[in-house]
Amino acid sequence: MSDISIIKVKCFNGYGVRSIKLATVKAEDVIEVSGYRSRSGLHWDIGFLAKNGEIKEVRGIFKKLDLVAEFSPMAEEDLYKTIPREGKNIVQCDVKSFYDFHIDTFEKIAKMLPNESLLLRTTHNGFAIYLIRDADVTLYAREIANQANLLVYEVIPESIPKYFEKWIEKIEGIVRAITLGGHTVTLVSQHDFEGLKVLAKRTTRRIEVVLVDVLANPSSKLVLLHPEHDQVEIPTPPRLLLFLHLRRMFD
């Protein structure tokens, strides 16, 4: 499999399980729904998922396979006046009816395709309905270190499928350090060919997540630095690490 675009990681710690989706660095067939609603109600970016006969509101990133339906008015003024089109008069009298039209269309298409996973992305500019895939690969990880609001998870080796390992080999670009907020993660090694390979990432207002392939020998170590926190070292770092930065206003 060479077209991995969505990676789901289930992260375990002492408080429970956190499920995170990431987009691969070169993903071109990914859609992200923010879940935004303006206070006025005139602007929005909302997603609904139809799966197993149920429809629920969602946000996040998804892999879009095929476009099922799409609609957008010719201009913003079309929301408020009669639109002559193909010999018929289509009337969108207000924003609420425009939004309800999106939902109604989605429900009808979902009933026509009950065995498919469908995503409706509705915005003030129109809507699109996609066949979607939840993830190309699901990994499992456990927390091994932290530096304040930067959490470090080791991807459990037994959860890594062979096809994912082959996909990793094709990813290019190696660095010695990455930055998440005010935190710097550096690989300390004596060999120039070793480093960190960024596989996937995601940034929102609340979190910053990076999945990294660590190319290092047993004598290497990862060093976590932050001007306001104690240095953290991870000796002999695992092969795959997930860094989860819980974003704050000034970090």
PEQUI-V809829 format. One record per residue. RES is the residue in one small letter. SS is DSSP state (alpha for helix, beta for strand, coil for the rest). PSI is psi as a letter, one per 40 degrees, with the letter a starting at -180 (none if undefined). NEAR is the number of other ideal C-beta (glycine too) atoms within 12 Angstrom. Layout:
RES;SS;PSI;NEAR + RES;SS;PSI;NEAR
This chain:
m;coil;h;19 + s;coil;e;15 + d;coil;f;19 + i;coil;h;34 + s;coil;d;33 + i;beta;h;33 + i;beta;h;45 + k;beta;h;35 + v;beta;h;41 + k;beta;h;24 + c;beta;h;36 + f;beta;h;24 + n;beta;a;20 + g;coil;e;11 + y;coil;e;9 + g;beta;a;10 + v;beta;h;17 + r;beta;h;24 + s;beta;h;22 + i;beta;h;39 + k;beta;h;40 + l;beta;i;43 + a;beta;h;34 + t;beta;i;35 + v;coil;d;26 + k;coil;e;20 + a;coil;h;28 + e;coil;e;12 + d;coil;f;24 + v;beta;i;32 + i;beta;h;33 + e;beta;h;28 + v;beta;h;31 + s;coil;d;22 + g;coil;e;21 + y;beta;h;21 + r;beta;h;21 + s;coil;i;14 + r;coil;d;8 + s;coil;d;9 + g;coil;e;15 + l;coil;e;19 + h;coil;h;19 + w;beta;i;30 + d;beta;g;26 + i;beta;i;28 + g;beta;i;36 + f;beta;h;35 + l;beta;h;31 + a;beta;h;33 + k;beta;h;23 + n;coil;f;14 + g;coil;e;16 + e;beta;i;15 + i;beta;h;25 + k;beta;i;19 + e;beta;h;22 + v;beta;i;29 + r;coil;i;26 + g;beta;a;32 + i;beta;i;37 + f;beta;i;37 + k;beta;h;32 + k;beta;h;31 + l;beta;d;23 + d;beta;i;19 + l;beta;h;20 + v;beta;d;27 + a;beta;i;26 + e;beta;i;22 + f;beta;h;28 + s;coil;h;22 + p;coil;i;26 + m;coil;d;16 + a;coil;i;13 + e;alpha;d;18 + e;alpha;e;11 + d;alpha;e;24 + l;alpha;e;27 + y;alpha;e;18 + k;coil;i;17 + t;beta;h;15 + i;beta;h;22 + p;beta;h;12 + r;beta;h;14 + e;coil;f;7 + g;coil;e;7 + k;beta;i;9 + n;beta;h;13 + i;beta;h;20 + v;beta;h;18 + q;coil;h;29 + c;coil;d;17 + d;coil;i;15 + v;alpha;d;26 + k;alpha;d;17 + s;alpha;d;16 + f;alpha;d;32 + y;alpha;d;29 + d;alpha;d;17 + f;alpha;d;27 + h;alpha;d;34 + i;alpha;d;25 + d;alpha;d;20 + t;alpha;d;27 + f;alpha;d;35 + e;alpha;d;22 + k;alpha;d;20 + i;alpha;d;29 + a;alpha;d;30 + k;alpha;d;16 + m;alpha;d;16 + l;coil;g;23 + p;coil;e;17 + n;coil;e;13 + e;coil;i;23 + s;coil;h;31 + l;beta;i;41 + l;beta;h;43 + l;beta;h;44 + r;beta;h;40 + t;beta;h;38 + t;beta;i;30 + h;coil;e;27 + n;coil;e;24 + g;beta;a;27 + f;beta;i;35 + a;beta;i;31 + i;beta;h;38 + y;beta;i;32 + l;beta;h;28 + i;beta;i;38 + r;beta;h;32 + d;coil;d;25 + a;coil;i;31 + d;coil;d;32 + v;beta;i;35 + t;beta;h;25 + l;beta;i;39 + y;beta;h;27 + a;beta;i;38 + r;beta;i;27 + e;beta;h;27 + i;beta;e;29 + a;beta;i;30 + n;beta;i;24 + q;beta;g;32 + a;coil;b;25 + n;coil;e;26 + l;beta;h;38 + l;beta;i;36 + v;beta;h;39 + y;beta;h;36 + e;beta;h;33 + v;beta;h;41 + i;coil;h;23 + p;alpha;d;17 + e;alpha;e;13 + s;alpha;e;26 + i;coil;h;27 + p;coil;i;21 + k;alpha;d;14 + y;alpha;d;16 + f;alpha;d;32 + e;alpha;d;22 + k;alpha;d;15 + w;alpha;d;26 + i;alpha;d;32 + e;alpha;d;15 + k;alpha;e;20 + i;coil;h;26 + e;coil;i;14 + g;coil;h;17 + i;coil;h;23 + v;beta;i;21 + r;coil;d;26 + a;beta;i;23 + i;beta;i;35 + t;beta;h;24 + l;beta;h;35 + g;coil;b;32 + g;coil;e;23 + h;beta;h;36 + t;beta;h;26 + v;beta;h;40 + t;beta;h;29 + l;beta;h;36 + v;beta;h;27 + s;coil;i;26 + q;coil;e;13 + h;coil;h;16 + d;coil;d;10 + f;coil;e;14 + e;coil;i;25 + g;beta;a;28 + l;beta;h;34 + k;beta;h;32 + v;beta;h;34 + l;beta;d;44 + a;beta;i;40 + k;beta;i;32 + r;beta;h;34 + t;beta;h;22 + t;coil;a;24 + r;coil;d;14 + r;coil;d;20 + i;beta;i;27 + e;beta;h;30 + v;beta;h;40 + v;beta;h;40 + l;beta;h;43 + v;beta;h;44 + d;beta;h;38 + v;beta;h;39 + l;beta;g;30 + a;coil;i;31 + n;coil;i;19 + p;coil;d;15 + s;coil;e;14 + s;coil;i;27 + k;beta;i;25 + l;beta;h;38 + v;beta;h;27 + l;beta;h;36 + l;beta;i;25 + h;beta;h;25 + p;coil;e;14 + e;coil;e;16 + h;beta;i;18 + d;beta;i;14 + q;beta;i;21 + v;beta;h;26 + e;beta;i;21 + i;beta;g;30 + p;beta;i;19 + t;coil;g;19 + p;coil;i;37 + p;coil;i;28 + r;coil;d;29 + l;beta;h;38 + l;beta;i;42 + l;beta;h;49 + f;beta;h;50 + l;beta;h;38 + h;beta;h;35 + l;beta;h;24 + r;coil;h;22 + r;coil;i;19 + m;coil;d;10 + f;coil;f;9 + d;coil;none;20
